[in-house]
Amino acid sequence: MDMRNMAVTDAIAARRDLVNAAIGEDLPVTSPERLYKASRHLLDAGGKRLRPAMLLLVGEALVDVNPEQTDYREFPTLNGVTIDLMAAAVSIEVIQSFTLIHDDIMDDDDLRRGAPAVHRAYDLETAILAGDTLYSKAFEFMLETGAPADRSVRALSMLATTCTKICEGQALDVAFETRTDVLPEEYLEMAEQKTAVLYAAATAIPAILLGADDETVEALYGYGLDVGRAFQIQDDLLDLTVPSEKLGKQRGSDLVENKQTIITLHARQHGVDVDSLVTTDSVEGVSEAEIDAAVETLEASGSIDYARETAERLVADGKARIDVLPDNEAHDLLLDIADYLIDRGY
């Protein structure tokens, strides 16, 4: 790992520790304990906490503070008052966990982050309720920032719209499984709604809460959309190229489950019989050799290179958008995180 990526992972880790502590404070295991233990299951299992870390970094960049001397619970805004920026960060991470719980149910996945999925560790009914609880809690937390009412309403509106778009993106993803005529452009629209909008919310909401102007909010939202789509493409690449034990799920599961990705869509357009790449019909039964052969075919078609180049272009576009931020260490880290999202190995 080069020095730049080490700086990024260190910065994320430092903020991850703070976010994890805040999750423990804001989402304690109370009665009914089974529900709240299920709600905390994936949050306690780990996770990179990229989105809340980026939210905190946007705040740092906007008001130019030293994170080592800053209390995110009493974070300065651009007009002198203070807010609980950490509450917004927890809100975003809780939404992410809600989507993962329901995603695992729909995909009937056994593992998430190397641990049993919530519906496996508990049961289907409890998992659904846990996801719903996290969804509701996220709005409670966003209301607890202490920001002026107009900013709180605007942040809540963005969060609500984000959740709607995530559901729409998931619906598109499911519909794509039964179509053979999906275009790469449609895939990018789906990735924007299913994945990128939460990055966009994570980077735009702190600007709203801190009182930034509309140009800055829009630029940060665009940055989040671009790097979020790149993140999704990298996830698709990792599903094919990283060992199962490192991924925390079965390698090649997207191919087995007939999920459309920008890789398979490009391959189909270039004459590859994508449906025959993997003949095993269960994630548990697929072999490494079968996935290796599929990856070799996708590399030969240029589809893996196409996906990487698309992700790189999106990252470049996103980085260009945040010239609106002050020139400081947090700004530099946001630029480097954009690169990290497509350099990461898991």
VMD Tcl script that draws the C-alpha trace (Angstrom):
set ca {
  {0.00 0.00 0.00}
  {1.43 3.40 -0.97}
  {1.79 6.33 1.42}
  {-1.28 8.11 0.07}
  {-3.54 5.10 0.59}
  {-2.05 4.60 4.04}
  {-2.97 8.19 4.91}
  {-6.51 7.56 3.66}
  {-6.97 4.32 5.58}
  {-5.55 5.94 8.73}
  {-7.94 8.89 8.36}
  {-10.91 6.59 7.82}
  {-9.88 4.38 10.75}
  {-9.60 7.34 13.12}
  {-13.07 8.54 12.24}
  {-14.44 4.99 12.18}
  {-13.46 4.57 15.83}
  {-15.35 7.75 16.72}
  {-18.39 6.71 14.69}
  {-18.40 3.26 16.29}
  {-18.34 4.84 19.75}
  {-21.19 7.15 18.75}
  {-23.26 4.23 17.45}
  {-22.91 2.60 20.85}
  {-24.12 5.79 22.51}
  {-26.96 6.60 20.12}
  {-28.24 3.06 19.46}
  {-27.98 1.17 22.78}
  {-29.38 -2.32 23.18}
  {-32.60 -1.65 25.09}
  {-35.93 -3.41 25.36}
  {-36.93 -5.37 23.40}
  {-33.35 -6.68 23.46}
  {-33.69 -9.16 20.61}
  {-34.82 -6.40 18.25}
  {-32.00 -4.05 19.18}
  {-29.37 -6.78 19.16}
  {-30.51 -7.67 15.65}
  {-30.44 -3.99 14.69}
  {-26.86 -3.73 15.95}
  {-25.74 -7.07 14.47}
  {-24.18 -5.80 11.24}
  {-23.05 -2.54 12.81}
  {-21.14 -4.54 15.41}
  {-19.79 -6.95 12.77}
  {-17.58 -4.23 11.34}
  {-17.60 -2.21 8.15}
  {-15.36 0.50 6.75}
  {-17.64 3.42 7.78}
  {-16.68 5.21 4.56}
  {-19.83 7.30 4.30}
  {-19.83 8.74 7.83}
  {-16.08 9.32 7.58}
  {-16.62 11.30 4.39}
  {-19.43 13.24 6.05}
  {-17.11 14.25 8.88}
  {-14.32 15.14 6.44}
  {-16.64 17.42 4.46}
  {-17.44 19.22 7.70}
  {-13.73 19.54 8.53}
  {-12.97 20.85 5.04}
  {-15.75 23.44 5.08}
  {-14.89 25.05 8.42}
  {-11.16 24.21 8.29}
  {-10.77 22.63 11.72}
  {-8.15 20.36 13.24}
  {-9.92 17.01 13.81}
  {-7.69 16.18 16.76}
  {-8.98 19.25 18.57}
  {-12.61 19.03 17.46}
  {-15.65 17.67 19.24}
  {-18.00 16.45 16.51}
  {-20.85 16.64 19.00}
  {-20.27 20.41 19.21}
  {-19.06 21.14 15.73}
  {-18.70 24.76 14.54}
  {-20.82 25.88 11.60}
  {-20.12 28.59 9.05}
  {-22.18 31.13 10.99}
  {-20.80 30.58 14.48}
  {-23.31 28.22 16.12}
  {-22.45 24.61 16.88}
  {-24.24 21.39 15.89}
  {-23.93 17.66 16.57}
  {-22.34 16.62 13.28}
  {-21.71 13.12 14.62}
  {-25.48 12.51 14.87}
  {-25.70 13.07 11.10}
  {-22.80 10.68 10.53}
  {-24.50 7.97 12.61}
  {-27.74 8.59 10.71}
  {-26.04 7.89 7.38}
  {-24.35 4.72 8.65}
  {-27.60 3.44 10.13}
  {-29.31 3.89 6.76}
  {-26.51 1.89 5.16}
  {-27.02 -0.94 7.65}
  {-30.79 -0.91 7.06}
  {-30.24 -1.38 3.33}
  {-27.80 -4.25 3.89}
  {-30.20 -6.16 6.13}
  {-33.01 -5.97 3.59}
  {-30.64 -6.61 0.67}
  {-29.45 -9.85 2.30}
  {-33.05 -10.93 2.80}
  {-33.91 -10.33 -0.85}
  {-30.77 -12.11 -2.06}
  {-31.11 -14.85 0.58}
  {-27.41 -14.38 1.40}
  {-25.87 -16.27 4.31}
  {-22.97 -13.97 5.11}
  {-22.31 -10.26 5.47}
  {-18.97 -8.87 6.67}
  {-17.87 -12.39 7.49}
  {-20.75 -12.88 9.93}
  {-24.15 -14.55 9.47}
  {-26.68 -12.25 7.81}
  {-29.25 -10.89 10.26}
  {-32.03 -13.15 8.96}
  {-29.71 -16.13 9.50}
  {-28.43 -15.06 12.93}
  {-31.99 -14.32 14.11}
  {-34.96 -14.98 11.85}
  {-36.69 -13.39 8.89}
  {-39.30 -11.52 10.91}
  {-36.76 -10.06 13.32}
  {-34.47 -9.05 10.44}
  {-37.26 -7.15 8.70}
  {-38.11 -5.36 11.93}
  {-34.44 -4.59 12.60}
  {-34.10 -2.98 9.17}
  {-37.27 -0.97 9.71}
  {-36.04 0.12 13.14}
  {-32.74 1.37 11.73}
  {-34.58 3.23 8.97}
  {-36.71 5.05 11.55}
  {-33.81 5.70 13.90}
  {-31.84 7.38 11.12}
  {-34.44 10.15 10.91}
  {-34.46 10.52 14.69}
  {-30.69 10.95 14.69}
  {-30.77 13.50 11.86}
  {-33.26 15.51 13.91}
  {-30.85 15.58 16.83}
  {-28.08 17.61 15.18}
  {-29.36 20.84 16.70}
  {-29.02 22.65 13.36}
  {-31.36 25.57 12.60}
  {-34.83 24.38 11.64}
  {-34.57 25.28 7.94}
  {-31.34 23.33 7.57}
  {-32.69 20.36 9.52}
  {-35.76 20.21 7.29}
  {-33.61 20.38 4.17}
  {-31.30 17.62 5.47}
  {-34.29 15.44 6.39}
  {-35.80 16.01 2.95}
  {-32.56 14.90 1.30}
  {-32.39 11.83 3.54}
  {-35.98 10.88 2.71}
  {-35.43 11.33 -1.02}
  {-32.24 9.30 -0.73}
  {-34.08 6.38 0.87}
  {-36.74 6.46 -1.84}
  {-34.08 6.41 -4.54}
  {-32.27 3.50 -2.86}
  {-35.49 1.48 -2.98}
  {-36.04 2.45 -6.62}
  {-32.48 1.42 -7.44}
  {-32.93 -1.92 -5.70}
  {-36.14 -2.49 -7.67}
  {-34.26 -1.80 -10.91}
  {-31.50 -4.19 -9.85}
  {-34.03 -6.96 -9.23}
  {-35.80 -6.28 -12.55}
  {-32.49 -6.42 -14.41}
  {-32.03 -10.06 -13.35}
  {-34.73 -11.16 -15.80}
  {-33.67 -8.92 -18.69}
  {-31.02 -9.55 -21.33}
  {-31.25 -6.14 -23.00}
  {-30.02 -3.90 -20.17}
  {-27.62 -1.21 -21.39}
  {-24.53 -0.01 -19.50}
  {-26.18 3.42 -19.24}
  {-29.17 1.83 -17.48}
  {-26.81 0.07 -15.12}
  {-25.15 3.35 -14.19}
  {-28.57 4.86 -13.47}
  {-29.36 1.88 -11.23}
  {-25.99 2.18 -9.47}
  {-26.62 5.88 -8.91}
  {-29.94 5.19 -7.21}
  {-29.04 2.03 -5.32}
  {-25.57 3.02 -4.11}
  {-24.34 6.46 -5.10}
  {-27.18 8.53 -3.67}
  {-26.16 7.60 -0.11}
  {-22.63 8.81 -0.80}
  {-24.14 11.98 -2.25}
  {-26.25 12.47 0.87}
  {-23.22 11.83 3.07}
  {-21.24 14.56 1.33}
  {-24.02 17.11 0.78}
  {-25.88 16.91 4.11}
  {-22.99 18.27 6.20}
  {-22.78 21.23 3.84}
  {-26.49 21.86 4.36}
  {-26.26 21.56 8.13}
  {-23.21 23.82 8.34}
  {-24.80 26.56 6.23}
  {-22.83 26.30 2.97}
  {-24.20 27.98 -0.15}
  {-26.20 26.11 -2.79}
  {-23.28 25.90 -5.22}
  {-21.19 24.09 -2.62}
  {-24.02 21.74 -1.66}
  {-24.65 20.84 -5.30}
  {-20.94 20.32 -6.00}
  {-20.59 18.00 -3.03}
  {-23.72 16.09 -4.02}
  {-22.28 15.61 -7.51}
  {-18.98 14.45 -6.03}
  {-20.82 11.85 -3.96}
  {-22.79 10.60 -6.98}
  {-19.66 10.22 -9.10}
  {-17.49 8.47 -6.54}
  {-20.46 6.41 -5.34}
  {-21.02 5.01 -8.82}
  {-17.31 4.30 -9.07}
  {-17.53 2.52 -5.71}
  {-20.31 0.27 -7.04}
  {-18.30 -0.60 -10.13}
  {-15.32 -1.46 -7.94}
  {-17.60 -3.68 -5.85}
  {-18.59 -5.50 -9.04}
  {-14.91 -5.97 -9.90}
  {-14.05 -7.18 -6.41}
  {-16.86 -9.75 -6.54}
  {-14.93 -11.44 -9.34}
  {-11.34 -10.87 -8.29}
  {-11.04 -11.10 -4.49}
  {-11.04 -14.38 -2.49}
  {-14.24 -15.21 -0.63}
  {-12.63 -15.07 2.80}
  {-11.46 -11.51 2.18}
  {-14.79 -10.42 0.65}
  {-16.82 -11.85 3.51}
  {-19.10 -13.56 0.98}
  {-18.81 -16.09 -1.84}
  {-16.67 -14.83 -4.71}
  {-18.56 -14.66 -7.99}
  {-21.95 -14.58 -6.30}
  {-23.17 -11.87 -8.68}
  {-22.59 -14.17 -11.66}
  {-24.28 -17.13 -9.98}
  {-27.31 -15.01 -9.06}
  {-27.51 -13.57 -12.59}
  {-27.02 -10.01 -11.38}
  {-26.36 -7.52 -14.12}
  {-23.14 -5.55 -13.71}
  {-21.39 -3.13 -15.99}
  {-18.90 -5.93 -16.65}
  {-21.43 -8.49 -17.83}
  {-23.43 -5.90 -19.78}
  {-20.33 -4.84 -21.71}
  {-19.42 -8.48 -22.28}
  {-22.90 -9.28 -23.63}
  {-22.66 -6.33 -26.02}
  {-19.38 -7.78 -27.28}
  {-20.64 -11.24 -28.04}
  {-20.02 -13.10 -24.79}
  {-22.66 -15.66 -23.81}
  {-22.90 -14.34 -20.26}
  {-25.61 -16.79 -19.25}
  {-23.26 -19.74 -19.80}
  {-20.28 -18.29 -17.93}
  {-21.39 -20.04 -14.74}
  {-23.64 -23.08 -14.93}
  {-23.83 -23.82 -11.20}
  {-27.15 -22.52 -9.91}
  {-26.24 -22.03 -6.25}
  {-23.74 -19.75 -4.56}
  {-22.75 -22.58 -2.21}
  {-22.01 -24.98 -5.06}
  {-19.94 -22.81 -7.40}
  {-16.25 -23.69 -7.64}
  {-13.24 -21.39 -7.77}
  {-12.25 -22.97 -11.09}
  {-15.61 -22.05 -12.63}
  {-15.26 -18.44 -11.46}
  {-11.65 -18.31 -12.70}
  {-12.76 -19.44 -16.16}
  {-15.53 -16.82 -16.23}
  {-13.10 -14.06 -15.22}
  {-10.70 -15.14 -17.97}
  {-13.48 -14.80 -20.55}
  {-14.50 -11.37 -19.22}
  {-10.89 -10.19 -19.32}
  {-10.51 -11.40 -22.91}
  {-13.60 -9.44 -23.96}
  {-12.16 -6.23 -22.50}
  {-15.09 -5.96 -20.11}
  {-13.06 -5.82 -16.92}
  {-10.83 -3.10 -18.37}
  {-13.94 -1.21 -19.50}
  {-15.33 -1.28 -15.96}
  {-12.04 -0.05 -14.49}
  {-11.79 2.78 -17.01}
  {-15.38 3.85 -16.35}
  {-14.73 3.95 -12.60}
  {-11.55 5.98 -13.15}
  {-13.44 8.51 -15.29}
  {-16.15 8.91 -12.67}
  {-13.57 9.48 -9.94}
  {-11.82 12.13 -12.03}
  {-15.15 13.90 -12.60}
  {-16.01 13.76 -8.91}
  {-12.65 15.13 -7.80}
  {-13.00 18.08 -10.16}
  {-16.30 19.06 -8.55}
  {-14.90 19.78 -5.09}
  {-12.66 22.66 -6.11}
  {-15.31 24.67 -4.26}
  {-13.88 23.50 -0.93}
  {-11.16 25.40 0.94}
  {-7.64 24.14 0.31}
  {-6.82 22.13 3.43}
  {-5.95 18.64 4.66}
  {-9.55 17.43 4.76}
  {-10.06 18.55 1.15}
  {-6.95 16.61 0.13}
  {-8.22 13.53 1.95}
  {-11.55 13.72 0.12}
  {-9.63 13.75 -3.16}
  {-7.54 10.78 -2.05}
  {-10.58 8.86 -0.79}
  {-12.10 9.14 -4.26}
  {-9.03 7.34 -5.63}
  {-9.06 4.87 -2.74}
  {-12.62 3.83 -3.56}
  {-11.39 2.25 -6.79}
  {-7.95 1.17 -5.52}
  {-9.24 -0.76 -2.50}
  {-8.96 -4.52 -2.41}
  {-12.10 -5.27 -0.40}
}
mol new
graphics top color blue
foreach p $ca { graphics top sphere $p radius 0.5 }
foreach p [lrange $ca 0 end-1] q [lrange $ca 1 end] { graphics top cylinder $p $q radius 0.2 }
display resetview
